[in-house]
């Protein structure tokens, strides 16, 4: 299926729920099959103390449960931020046929710089891109970028709210 902005809007809306939901981070994703959302996810890594509970992973888990299968080869994924290597590996294992992302990985991680106590400061985004097979590396998963500014605004508000807390 070609890009459909309504699905990216849903991924961004999920991302925005993190502004008011403790233990979440501003990364939302949806899995789409034949024009319908079959899985949704929001980053719950902090709430669940689970470093794999990224929005994309949560959306894949939801889709697999709803569809009753592991093969998502007839699905696309829409996400608010370009996925990390962990998420891209999971997308490839599930067989996702196309990835649509909003903000680029480098821009997302740059916004997390003020939160020096987090691991974000030490991420090598160029290395993640190569490992992920995304722009800057050999592409293995078809992808395209849309709505970057909207995603970055949500992330900036989320980070600013945490930087302001003493």
KOLLUMDO-18950 format. One record per residue: residue number from 1; residue in one letter; x, y, z of N, C-alpha, C, O, CB in turn. Coordinates in Angstrom, 3 decimals, m for minus. Each point is the difference from the previous one (the first is absolute). Glycine has a CB too. Layout:
<sites>
NUM;A;X;Y;Z;X;Y;Z;X;Y;Z;X;Y;Z;X;Y;Z
...
</sites>
This chain:
<sites>
1;X;0.836;m1.189;0.000;m0.836;1.189;0.000;0.874;1.243;0.000;1.068;0.005;0.612;m2.889;m1.245;0.599
2;X;1.388;2.279;m1.879;0.758;1.248;0.053;m0.194;0.684;1.355;m0.910;m0.335;0.759;0.674;0.594;m3.260
3;X;1.099;0.692;2.780;m0.061;0.770;1.247;m1.389;0.602;0.190;m0.583;0.552;m0.933;3.041;m0.039;0.748
4;X;m2.980;m0.629;1.410;m1.291;0.588;0.356;0.201;0.848;1.251;0.303;m0.541;1.063;m1.599;m1.415;m2.080
5;X;1.132;3.279;0.912;0.290;0.882;1.136;m0.832;m0.274;1.251;0.426;0.355;1.100;0.195;1.330;m2.764
6;X;m1.793;m2.305;1.530;m0.816;m0.249;1.198;0.689;m0.978;0.950;m0.190;0.075;1.214;m1.880;0.357;m2.563
7;X;2.868;m1.347;0.803;0.691;m0.947;0.866;1.182;0.656;0.705;0.289;m0.321;1.153;m0.997;m1.541;m2.664
8;X;1.391;2.773;0.831;1.073;0.737;0.664;m0.596;0.909;1.074;0.590;0.165;1.067;0.828;m0.245;m3.170
9;X;m2.567;0.663;1.834;m0.646;0.837;1.007;m0.333;m0.816;1.250;0.103;0.510;1.117;m1.044;0.947;m2.940
10;X;0.546;m2.710;1.645;m0.285;m0.852;1.159;1.285;m0.312;0.765;m0.002;0.013;1.231;m1.970;m1.010;m2.440
11;X;3.063;0.717;0.505;1.278;m0.255;0.672;0.434;1.236;0.790;0.498;m0.118;1.119;0.160;m1.514;m2.939
12;X;m0.847;2.817;1.235;0.347;1.241;0.698;m0.918;0.243;1.196;0.449;0.482;1.039;0.397;0.464;m3.199
13;X;m2.119;m1.275;2.018;m0.937;0.147;1.121;0.401;m0.924;1.153;m0.063;0.398;1.163;m1.789;0.218;m2.774
14;X;2.258;m1.832;1.298;0.487;m0.909;1.039;1.234;0.583;0.674;0.122;m0.032;1.225;m1.036;m1.938;m2.491
15;X;1.823;2.501;0.463;1.205;0.634;0.538;m0.362;1.126;0.967;0.613;0.134;1.059;0.626;m0.716;m3.167
16;X;m2.220;1.378;1.749;m0.418;1.136;0.831;m0.614;m0.433;1.324;0.020;0.770;0.960;m0.398;0.518;m3.041
17;X;m0.170;m2.505;2.160;m0.569;m0.454;1.277;1.071;m0.106;1.076;m0.314;0.012;1.190;m1.455;m1.260;m2.441
18;X;3.026;1.144;0.847;1.093;m0.081;0.970;0.142;1.291;0.804;0.588;m0.007;1.082;0.582;m1.596;m2.599
19;X;m1.699;2.699;1.002;0.100;1.276;0.706;m0.741;m0.053;1.332;0.352;0.717;0.936;m0.165;0.471;m3.135
20;X;m1.209;m2.031;2.286;m0.819;m0.110;1.207;m0.001;m1.390;0.621;m0.751;m0.250;0.942;m0.650;2.033;m1.876
21;X;2.223;m2.684;0.428;m0.001;m1.378;0.489;1.358;m0.323;0.623;0.992;m0.157;m0.712;m2.676;m0.515;m1.060
22;X;1.726;0.573;3.100;1.281;m0.304;0.666;0.602;m1.308;m0.495;m0.716;m0.952;m0.309;m0.080;2.190;2.320
23;X;2.116;m1.267;m2.082;0.713;m1.218;m0.374;0.060;m0.281;m1.481;0.489;m1.049;m0.417;m1.166;0.188;2.561
24;X;0.180;1.796;m2.951;0.051;m0.188;m1.446;0.944;1.026;m0.618;0.325;1.019;0.610;m2.683;m1.930;m0.615
25;X;2.782;0.619;m1.201;0.831;0.923;m0.762;m0.706;0.292;m1.318;m0.828;m0.797;m0.439;2.966;m0.081;1.517
26;X;m1.825;2.011;m1.723;m0.773;0.469;m1.163;0.281;m0.710;m1.321;0.396;0.625;m0.984;m0.426;1.521;2.116
27;X;m0.177;m3.444;m1.137;0.212;m0.783;m1.203;m1.192;m0.926;m0.197;m0.158;m0.980;0.727;2.675;1.101;m0.447
28;X;m3.355;0.191;m1.263;m1.189;m0.784;m0.282;0.084;m0.646;m1.368;0.673;0.505;m0.899;m1.997;1.006;2.362
29;X;0.626;m2.642;m1.616;0.034;m0.727;m1.275;m1.300;m0.750;m0.214;m0.687;m0.374;0.951;3.176;0.145;m0.780
30;X;m2.816;0.016;m1.442;m1.150;m0.824;m0.366;0.385;m0.953;m1.116;0.800;0.328;m0.876;m2.381;1.503;1.564
31;X;0.989;m3.025;m0.636;0.151;m0.994;m1.063;m1.294;0.034;m0.803;m1.096;m0.043;0.559;2.688;m1.445;0.821
32;X;m1.447;1.566;m2.701;m1.149;0.115;m0.889;m0.018;m1.185;m0.957;1.013;m0.361;m0.598;m0.960;2.884;0.771
33;X;m1.253;m3.125;m0.300;m0.192;m1.118;m0.930;m1.245;0.283;m0.825;m1.084;0.195;0.551;2.203;m1.849;1.034
34;X;m0.971;1.678;m2.882;m1.122;0.228;m0.916;m0.814;1.235;0.387;m1.230;m0.031;m0.023;1.136;m2.429;m0.395
35;X;0.780;3.542;0.772;m0.674;1.259;0.297;m0.629;0.102;1.371;m0.762;0.932;0.260;0.360;m0.803;m2.625
36;X;0.702;m1.068;3.252;m0.544;0.030;1.360;1.118;m0.159;1.016;0.951;m0.749;m0.225;m3.128;m0.198;m0.599
37;X;2.062;1.653;1.942;0.973;m0.147;1.078;m0.257;m1.325;0.713;m1.107;m0.265;0.467;1.284;2.788;m0.179
38;X;0.865;m3.349;m0.215;m0.109;m1.291;0.671;0.897;m0.085;1.227;m0.007;m1.007;0.708;m0.546;m0.024;m2.897
39;X;1.322;2.081;2.444;0.867;0.028;1.176;0.418;1.420;0.319;0.262;0.801;m0.897;0.554;m3.100;0.364
40;X;m0.754;2.604;1.828;0.438;1.325;0.447;0.995;m0.159;1.129;m0.045;m0.966;0.762;m2.152;1.993;m1.440
41;X;3.102;m0.053;0.773;0.971;m0.053;1.083;0.528;1.362;0.374;0.115;0.898;m0.833;0.493;m3.148;0.086
42;X;m0.288;2.382;2.018;0.632;1.194;0.564;1.180;m0.486;0.826;m0.081;m1.060;0.621;m2.111;2.403;m0.574
43;X;3.272;m0.601;m0.028;1.183;m0.399;0.753;m0.329;m0.029;1.497;m0.334;1.025;0.594;1.848;m0.032;m2.375
44;X;m1.412;m2.185;2.377;m0.242;m0.216;1.431;1.251;m0.512;0.718;m0.108;m0.620;1.058;m2.292;0.141;m1.582
45;X;3.570;0.728;m0.032;1.231;m0.543;0.572;0.183;0.407;1.460;0.375;m0.832;0.826;0.642;0.883;m3.101
46;X;m1.272;1.196;2.602;0.176;0.463;1.378;m1.033;m0.625;0.933;0.352;m0.472;1.081;0.585;2.623;m1.950
47;X;m2.190;m2.160;0.471;m1.072;m0.529;0.847;0.169;m1.491;0.261;m0.279;m0.476;1.100;m1.244;2.226;m2.005
48;X;1.974;m2.477;m0.090;0.108;m1.457;0.124;1.407;m0.470;0.352;0.245;m1.194;0.171;m2.086;1.011;m1.808
49;X;2.769;1.148;1.744;1.407;m0.341;0.218;0.431;m1.070;m0.996;0.621;m1.003;0.352;m0.820;1.587;2.097
50;X;m0.155;m0.329;m3.698;0.249;m0.931;m1.102;0.633;0.779;m1.142;m0.693;0.751;m0.687;m1.263;m2.240;1.365
51;X;3.250;1.330;m0.897;0.665;0.762;m1.060;m0.471;m0.342;m1.409;0.375;0.684;m0.953;1.566;m0.561;2.445
52;X;m2.753;m1.166;m1.644;m0.517;m0.348;m1.327;m1.422;0.512;m0.226;m0.560;m0.240;m1.070;2.017;m1.777;1.107
53;X;m2.052;2.700;0.913;m1.395;0.442;m0.113;m0.105;1.311;m0.793;m0.656;0.948;0.432;0.143;m2.080;1.764
54;X;1.159;1.166;m3.341;m0.074;1.163;m0.892;m1.361;0.016;m0.684;m0.683;m1.022;m0.054;3.192;0.979;m0.321
55;X;m2.901;1.200;m0.145;m1.295;0.121;m0.661;m0.171;m0.986;m1.137;m1.061;m0.607;m0.143;1.048;2.987;0.763
56;X;1.049;m2.545;m1.432;m0.085;m0.914;m1.133;m0.165;m1.448;0.468;m0.802;m0.750;m0.558;2.215;2.330;m0.790
57;X;m0.660;m1.964;2.365;m0.075;m1.363;0.529;m1.388;m0.247;0.594;m0.596;m1.055;m0.217;3.088;1.064;0.694
58;X;m2.998;0.969;0.270;m1.327;m0.134;0.597;m1.073;m0.127;m1.093;m0.947;m0.772;0.153;1.716;2.109;1.855
59;X;m0.627;m0.592;m3.097;m0.954;m0.092;m1.111;0.076;m1.365;m0.674;m1.030;m0.576;m0.348;1.219;3.051;m0.007
60;X;1.023;m2.996;0.169;0.161;m1.343;m0.579;m0.638;m1.050;0.899;m0.707;m0.887;m0.477;2.839;1.610;m0.640
61;X;m1.879;m0.621;2.424;m0.581;m0.959;0.945;m1.526;0.028;m0.080;m0.650;m1.045;m0.031;2.642;1.324;1.554
62;X;m2.550;0.924;m1.558;m1.453;0.160;m0.060;m0.551;m0.608;m1.288;m1.002;m0.715;0.024;1.167;2.813;1.361
63;X;0.491;m1.813;m2.504;m0.462;m0.529;m1.291;0.073;m1.527;m0.027;m0.931;m0.658;m0.465;1.697;2.772;m0.660
64;X;0.319;m2.670;1.614;0.142;m1.460;0.011;m1.081;m0.642;0.855;m0.569;m1.021;m0.387;3.039;1.258;0.048
65;X;m2.762;0.347;1.498;m1.069;m0.541;0.858;m1.354;0.091;m0.695;m0.766;m0.964;m0.017;2.072;1.627;2.058
66;X;m1.595;0.509;m2.617;m1.309;0.195;m0.646;m0.190;m0.927;m1.203;m1.083;m0.545;m0.211;1.116;2.931;0.969
67;X;1.032;m2.555;m1.540;m0.096;m0.820;m1.205;0.235;m1.481;0.273;m0.323;m0.848;m0.832;1.077;2.815;m0.468
68;X;m0.191;m2.277;2.466;0.251;m1.396;0.347;1.116;m0.625;m0.793;m0.038;m1.194;m0.298;m2.310;1.023;0.900
69;X;3.357;0.973;m0.953;1.122;m0.534;m0.790;1.226;0.896;0.157;m0.109;1.147;0.434;m1.507;m2.164;m2.092
70;X;2.772;0.486;1.303;1.250;0.754;0.055;0.341;0.676;m1.324;0.727;0.994;m0.012;0.061;m2.583;1.742
71;X;m1.289;1.078;m2.823;0.316;0.518;m1.329;m0.862;1.226;m0.293;m1.220;m0.096;m0.134;1.868;m2.220;m0.655
72;X;0.008;3.455;0.695;m0.686;1.254;m0.333;0.432;0.490;m1.381;0.099;1.203;m0.243;m0.241;m0.609;2.693
73;X;0.395;m1.533;m3.339;0.489;0.310;m1.331;m0.976;0.767;m0.872;0.390;0.533;m1.039;0.954;m2.544;1.233
74;X;m2.594;2.076;0.206;m0.991;0.770;m0.752;m0.343;1.308;0.714;m1.078;0.562;m0.191;0.150;m2.703;m0.735
75;X;1.870;2.617;1.757;m0.242;1.206;0.812;1.082;1.057;m0.210;1.122;m0.293;m0.415;m2.280;m1.134;2.110
76;X;0.776;2.665;m1.390;0.933;1.123;0.032;0.047;0.520;1.433;m0.907;m0.257;0.793;0.437;0.873;m3.235
77;X;1.528;0.115;2.766;0.101;0.620;1.315;0.208;1.497;m0.162;0.836;0.441;m0.788;0.106;m2.564;1.773
78;X;m1.712;2.898;m0.231;0.121;1.453;0.074;0.497;0.333;1.395;m0.564;m0.474;0.986;m1.300;0.863;m2.697
79;X;2.910;0.420;1.808;0.568;0.322;1.303;0.426;1.458;0.077;0.346;0.616;m1.008;0.413;m2.978;1.227
80;X;m0.790;2.898;0.988;0.289;1.424;0.193;1.482;0.329;m0.106;0.359;1.163;m0.182;m2.353;m1.046;1.630
81;X;2.860;m1.115;m1.338;1.447;0.248;m0.106;0.650;m1.168;m0.746;m0.409;m1.152;0.145;0.409;2.503;2.024
82;X;0.996;m1.039;m2.950;0.765;m1.034;m0.704;0.473;m1.038;1.016;0.635;0.367;0.989;0.110;1.291;m2.777
83;X;m1.029;m2.916;1.579;0.301;m1.030;1.000;1.488;m0.237;0.224;0.838;0.222;m0.874;m2.962;m1.270;0.245
84;X;2.409;0.586;1.842;1.358;m0.403;0.360;0.279;m1.391;m0.593;m0.881;m0.613;m0.602;0.791;1.998;2.755
85;X;1.309;m1.866;m1.978;0.396;m1.307;m0.539;m0.842;m1.136;0.579;m0.362;m0.929;m0.722;2.681;1.806;0.427
86;X;m2.633;m0.813;1.584;m0.837;m1.021;0.630;m1.343;m0.101;m0.703;m0.458;m1.094;m0.332;1.596;1.506;2.523
87;X;m1.765;0.734;m2.414;m1.330;0.004;m0.615;0.046;m0.422;m1.460;m0.876;m0.732;m0.462;0.204;2.534;2.036
88;X;1.674;m1.352;m2.299;0.115;m0.403;m1.409;0.187;m1.506;m0.106;m0.572;m0.639;m0.883;1.562;2.878;0.302
89;X;m0.193;m2.806;1.475;0.177;m1.458;m0.021;m1.338;m0.696;0.218;m0.313;m0.976;m0.682;2.669;1.227;1.544
90;X;m3.144;0.248;0.088;m1.314;m0.606;0.259;m0.936;0.179;m1.195;m0.759;m0.910;m0.334;1.060;1.347;2.789
91;X;m0.252;0.724;m3.098;m0.828;0.234;m1.188;0.363;m0.991;m1.100;m0.875;m0.548;m0.670;0.681;2.990;1.261
92;X;1.480;m2.663;m0.766;0.451;m0.938;m1.022;m0.393;m1.426;0.360;m0.405;m0.767;m0.873;2.313;2.293;0.328
93;X;m1.795;m1.891;1.822;m0.376;m1.352;0.424;m1.498;m0.238;m0.204;m0.411;m1.108;m0.345;2.284;1.123;2.028
94;X;m2.678;1.014;m1.473;m1.450;m0.129;m0.176;m0.402;0.075;m1.471;m1.123;m0.359;m0.353;0.801;1.373;2.613
95;X;1.232;m0.551;m3.120;m0.284;0.073;m1.427;m0.713;1.265;m0.449;m0.570;0.033;m1.091;0.474;m2.460;1.151
96;X;0.119;3.472;0.768;m0.645;1.266;m0.382;0.479;0.394;m1.389;1.202;m0.006;m0.266;m1.371;0.746;2.691
97;X;m0.762;m0.396;m3.314;0.386;0.252;m1.393;0.387;1.440;m0.286;0.693;0.263;m0.983;m2.197;m2.088;0.365
98;X;1.068;2.777;1.465;0.402;1.390;m0.207;m0.069;0.745;1.319;m0.896;m0.225;0.813;0.073;0.168;m3.194
99;X;1.783;0.947;2.579;0.099;0.829;1.196;m0.207;1.454;m0.380;0.644;0.504;m0.921;0.927;m2.152;2.002
100;X;m2.464;2.320;m0.378;m0.204;1.440;m0.139;0.348;0.620;1.346;m0.581;m0.367;1.021;m1.251;0.098;m2.807
101;X;2.777;1.206;1.796;0.390;0.618;1.269;m0.073;1.515;m0.109;0.072;0.566;m1.091;1.421;m2.519;1.609
102;X;m1.636;2.594;0.631;m0.103;1.466;0.040;1.396;0.581;0.230;0.746;0.193;m0.959;m3.137;m0.301;1.854
103;X;2.748;0.383;0.332;1.291;0.632;0.299;1.153;m0.964;m0.246;m0.121;m1.202;0.233;m0.999;2.660;1.467
104;X;2.232;m0.919;m2.172;1.200;m0.802;m0.188;0.641;m0.340;1.333;m0.146;0.741;0.972;0.500;0.329;m3.195
105;X;0.353;m2.187;2.268;0.625;m0.474;1.232;0.975;1.023;0.572;0.004;0.233;1.208;m0.258;m2.570;m2.032
106;X;1.064;2.940;m0.004;0.976;0.983;0.480;m0.689;1.196;0.642;0.431;0.471;1.052;1.151;m1.196;m2.845
107;X;m2.650;1.219;1.171;m0.732;1.145;0.552;m0.668;m0.364;1.325;m0.016;0.805;0.931;m0.372;0.057;m3.260
108;X;m0.159;m2.067;2.415;m0.641;m0.445;1.248;1.010;m0.063;1.144;m0.243;0.535;1.081;m1.426;m1.852;m2.420
109;X;2.789;0.666;1.096;0.983;m0.156;1.071;0.619;1.341;0.389;0.354;0.206;1.161;0.123;m2.524;m1.976
110;X;m0.346;3.229;m0.146;0.541;1.327;0.328;m0.905;0.740;0.984;0.491;0.733;0.859;0.592;m0.636;m3.122
111;X;m2.380;m0.278;2.146;m0.926;0.664;0.928;0.129;m0.538;1.420;m0.354;0.695;0.952;m1.210;m0.326;m2.852
112;X;2.062;m1.583;2.058;0.153;m0.588;1.332;1.287;0.440;0.702;0.213;m0.356;1.159;m1.527;m1.592;m1.966
113;X;2.162;2.701;0.142;1.273;0.446;0.586;m0.140;0.654;1.370;0.830;m0.264;0.870;m0.024;0.574;m3.170
114;X;m1.830;0.543;2.540;m0.101;0.629;1.327;m0.221;m0.979;1.142;0.224;0.348;1.159;m1.115;1.621;m2.304
115;X;0.462;m3.164;0.844;m0.224;m1.012;1.033;1.273;m0.823;0.164;0.046;m1.175;m0.364;m2.533;1.081;m0.160
116;X;3.516;0.728;1.075;1.326;m0.605;0.081;0.014;m1.314;0.766;0.894;m0.822;m0.205;0.045;3.095;0.082
117;X;m1.906;m2.486;0.995;m0.015;m1.226;0.801;m0.496;m1.202;m0.798;0.024;m1.123;0.503;m0.400;2.518;1.526
118;X;m0.069;m1.177;m3.252;m0.519;m1.122;m0.780;1.066;m0.558;m0.918;1.039;0.626;m0.210;m3.324;0.359;0.315
119;X;2.032;m2.152;m0.648;0.931;m0.649;m0.924;0.033;0.676;m1.348;0.898;m0.271;m0.797;m1.293;m1.851;1.970
120;X;m0.565;3.004;m1.457;m0.080;0.620;m1.316;1.266;0.742;m0.362;0.380;0.030;m1.170;m2.814;0.166;1.473
121;X;3.088;0.395;0.657;1.190;0.784;m0.292;1.093;m0.845;m0.652;0.801;0.519;m0.777;m1.368;0.962;2.701
122;X;0.606;m2.756;m1.619;1.083;m0.854;m0.485;m0.336;m0.774;m1.272;0.808;m0.807;m0.459;m0.090;0.617;2.797
123;X;m1.891;0.423;m2.911;m0.357;m0.734;m1.211;0.797;0.504;m1.199;0.122;1.207;m0.210;m2.421;m1.588;1.133
124;X;2.826;m0.529;m1.687;0.682;0.331;m1.244;m1.014;m0.222;m1.120;m0.175;m1.125;m0.469;2.501;0.476;1.381
125;X;m2.990;1.719;m1.338;m1.077;m0.152;m0.979;0.516;m0.502;m1.340;m0.711;m0.726;m0.695;m0.529;2.550;1.842
126;X;2.458;m1.457;m1.528;0.538;m0.505;m1.265;0.173;m1.512;0.061;m0.305;m0.702;m0.964;1.475;2.891;0.574
127;X;m0.680;m2.692;1.522;0.167;m1.434;0.158;m1.363;m0.703;m0.011;m0.138;m1.065;m0.601;2.260;1.458;1.915
128;X;m3.130;0.193;m0.655;m1.331;m0.594;m0.003;m0.574;m0.064;m1.406;m0.646;m0.983;m0.365;0.289;1.833;2.678
129;X;0.590;0.195;m3.103;m0.495;0.007;m1.376;0.614;m1.140;m0.803;m0.701;m0.679;m0.751;0.392;3.165;0.880
130;X;1.608;m2.700;0.025;0.666;m1.074;m0.726;m0.547;m1.350;0.458;m0.296;m0.863;m0.827;2.374;2.278;0.576
131;X;m2.214;m1.599;1.567;m0.525;m1.259;0.524;m1.436;m0.217;m0.449;m0.415;m1.129;m0.260;1.934;1.323;2.238
132;X;m2.280;0.900;m2.067;m1.414;m0.096;m0.341;m0.248;m0.212;m1.472;m1.079;m0.446;m0.392;0.618;1.882;2.307
133;X;1.450;m1.122;m2.743;m0.229;m0.082;m1.432;m0.858;1.155;m0.484;m0.669;m0.115;m1.027;0.874;m2.361;1.153
134;X;m0.195;3.593;0.603;m0.779;1.174;m0.368;0.912;1.027;m0.664;1.183;m0.279;m0.200;m2.798;m0.138;2.104
135;X;1.103;1.590;m2.250;0.820;0.990;m0.708;1.390;0.144;0.616;0.144;0.120;1.217;m2.235;1.089;m1.835
136;X;3.082;m1.224;m0.215;1.379;0.047;0.457;0.625;m1.388;0.011;1.221;m0.124;0.100;m1.772;2.131;1.275
137;X;m0.248;m3.029;m1.476;0.454;m1.385;m0.053;m0.687;m0.669;m1.182;m0.716;0.656;m0.756;1.099;m0.747;3.279
138;X;m0.173;m1.183;m2.680;m0.658;m0.726;m1.090;m1.447;m0.266;0.377;m0.263;m0.667;1.001;2.447;m0.399;m1.690
139;X;m3.117;1.569;m0.084;m1.418;m0.170;0.319;m0.434;m1.437;m0.227;0.250;m0.594;m1.049;m0.676;2.979;0.437
140;X;m0.230;m2.919;1.626;m0.566;m1.336;m0.115;m1.514;0.037;0.132;m0.680;m0.952;m0.382;2.790;m0.010;1.304
141;X;m2.636;2.043;m0.390;m1.431;0.142;0.222;m0.447;1.279;m0.702;0.466;1.083;0.353;m0.367;m2.330;1.884
142;X;m0.984;1.148;m3.215;m0.456;1.221;m0.682;m0.583;0.985;1.006;m0.787;m0.382;0.867;0.319;m0.940;m2.959
143;X;0.856;2.597;1.975;m0.480;0.995;0.949;m0.185;1.355;m0.659;0.510;0.246;m1.093;0.633;m1.481;2.920
144;X;m1.872;2.105;m1.156;m0.133;1.393;m0.434;m0.365;0.847;1.204;m0.609;m0.474;0.959;m0.096;m0.226;m3.291
145;X;1.095;1.974;2.257;m0.180;0.921;1.118;m1.129;0.987;m0.282;m0.131;0.511;m1.112;2.563;m0.743;1.679
146;X;m3.251;0.493;0.469;m1.145;0.908;m0.102;m0.243;0.657;1.357;0.242;m0.630;1.030;m1.276;m0.786;m2.869
147;X;0.564;2.663;1.869;m0.464;0.669;1.221;1.069;0.172;1.074;m0.314;m0.060;1.189;m1.893;m0.877;m1.686
148;X;3.449;1.148;0.111;1.085;0.101;0.980;m0.210;1.136;0.993;0.210;m0.186;1.198;1.321;m0.759;m2.902
149;X;m1.937;2.102;1.234;m0.142;1.151;0.899;m1.020;m0.250;1.100;0.230;0.377;1.149;0.391;1.106;m3.038
150;X;m1.735;m2.109;1.562;m1.030;m0.283;1.004;0.545;m0.939;1.074;m0.257;0.206;1.186;m1.541;0.116;m2.924
151;X;2.538;m1.336;1.341;0.565;m0.947;0.962;1.027;0.687;0.892;0.020;m0.223;1.211;m0.404;m1.654;m2.832
152;X;1.231;2.706;1.032;1.032;0.681;0.787;m0.604;0.977;1.005;0.554;0.192;1.083;1.012;m0.429;m3.012
153;X;m2.688;0.852;1.585;m0.672;0.906;0.960;m0.469;m0.775;1.231;0.164;0.471;1.126;m0.905;1.017;m3.028
154;X;0.168;m2.650;1.702;m0.470;m0.822;1.121;1.180;m0.406;0.882;m0.069;0.106;1.225;m1.858;m0.959;m2.622
155;X;2.993;0.395;0.778;1.183;m0.427;0.760;0.582;1.174;0.776;0.374;m0.155;1.163;0.114;m1.620;m2.880
156;X;m0.407;2.941;1.094;0.556;1.183;0.672;m0.828;0.381;1.228;0.566;0.338;1.040;0.328;0.470;m3.244
157;X;m2.203;m0.857;2.103;m0.866;0.313;1.144;0.228;m1.017;1.112;0.082;0.370;1.172;m1.805;0.661;m2.708
158;X;1.824;m2.304;1.179;0.229;m1.062;0.983;1.324;0.236;0.733;0.050;m0.046;1.229;m1.371;m1.581;m2.651
159;X;2.384;1.877;0.670;1.318;0.218;0.607;m0.015;1.261;0.846;0.499;m0.020;1.125;0.613;m1.145;m3.054
160;X;m1.665;2.255;1.429;m0.038;1.265;0.744;m0.699;m0.164;1.347;0.422;0.599;0.990;m0.431;0.645;m3.161
161;X;m1.040;m2.037;2.222;m0.729;m0.217;1.248;0.872;m0.727;1.013;m0.144;0.220;1.203;m2.014;m0.287;m2.473
162;X;3.050;m0.784;0.814;0.868;m0.745;0.919;1.233;0.792;0.373;0.525;m0.179;1.098;m1.346;m1.935;m2.087
163;X;1.302;2.979;0.122;1.150;0.849;0.305;m0.397;1.037;1.043;0.810;0.375;0.848;0.124;m0.721;m3.173
164;X;m2.182;0.812;2.263;m0.481;1.037;0.921;m0.203;m0.523;1.420;m0.045;0.783;0.949;m1.055;0.322;m2.882
165;X;0.979;m2.429;2.082;m0.196;m0.592;1.335;1.338;m0.043;0.714;0.968;m0.545;m0.531;m2.928;m0.847;m0.277
166;X;2.029;1.978;2.046;1.277;0.020;0.725;0.452;m1.368;0.438;1.056;m0.132;0.619;m1.609;2.386;0.142
</sites>
